[in-house]
């Protein structure tokens, strides 16, 4: 699975301090332990507050991940593969 990743700038600077537990970003795992899962890296760090839209080029699964333009922004995203109905 490959993703089309697009960042959307909402034109706002961060309003709060980053979480010191994640000085090198966070890896988001939304797969819930699924056996079939795919992941992608995200452009890190984001320029400022905004969000990424991620669209799987195979099954068209869509996800949104927010950013704050801080060191604790997401750097990767993992999701379970979408089951195809036949």
N, C-alpha and C positions, 0 to 999 in steps of 0.2 A: 504494500500500500504506500502510495506517495501522497503528499499533501500540497495543496496550493496554500501558501501562507501570506496573508495580507495584513499589514499593520495600519490601523486607522488612528490618526492623531486627533484628539479632541481639544488640542490647543491649550491645555492647562498644565501648569508646573506642579510638582508634588507639594502637598500641603502638610504632610507629617513625616517624621523621621523613619528611616527604614528599620526593619526588624533586625537587630544585631545577630540573631541566630542564623541568618542567611546572608552573609556578606558576599557570597559568590552566586547568588540566585537560587531558585527553587526548581526542582523537577516535578512537574505535575503528573500524577498517575491517576487517571480516571478509568482505568481498565477493570477495576474491582477484581483483580486476580484472574481475569479471563485467560484461557489457554491460547486463544488467538488474539493477539494485540499488536498494534503498530505504534511507532513513536517517531517524532521528528524534533529536531532542534529548532529553537526559535532565535531570531536575531536578538542578541543580548549585549548590553542592556538596551531597553527601549529608550527612545529620545525623551519621552515625558509621558504624561497620562494619556492613555488610549486603550486600544484593544486589538488583538489579533483575531482574524477569522481564519479558521482552518477548514479546508474542504478536501475530503479524500477524492482523489482522481479516479478511484475504482468504484466505490459504492456510493459516493456523494454524501457520506456522513459529514455533518457540519458541526463545528464547535466554536465557541468564543472564549478567549482568555484575556483578562484585563491586565493592564500594565500601569505602573505609576512613575516610571522614569527613575527608579531607585535601584540600588544594588540587590534588593530582595525581589526583583522582578522574576517572572518565569523564564527559564532558559531551555526547557524542553517540555514536551507534552506527549503522553501515552494514553491510548484509548483502545477499548476492545473493538475488534472487527465487527462491523455491522452484518448481521445475518441477512442473506438474500432470500426473499420469499419466492418460491416457484409455484 
